[in-house]
């Protein structure tokens, strides 16, 4: 009787593990689909943002009425909800400062 109970527990454990594996495979497939959808959404948003960026720079002019070169400037959104066009070298310096602040806070 003890051996039968032991075999029965073992079979139940195996069945439960097989069910868990099946559930995890289903979950994995679902997560793969979700990841794929998210990747497509991110790619689409990047394209739209790039188009917007190009559109903005095509309309910008400096003090003399010349087009602003997007190779030398970036659009910067501050935490105070302001949008600025700043030289790239200043943006890189600011990014470094922000990273240092984040590392110090950790």
Secondary structure, DSSP 8 states (H G I E B T S, - for coil): -HHHHHHHHHHHHHHHHHHHHHHHHHHHHHHHHHHHHHHHHHHHHHHHHHHHHHHHHHH-B-TTS-B--TTTEEEEE-TTS-EEEEEHHHHHHHHHHHHHHHHHH-
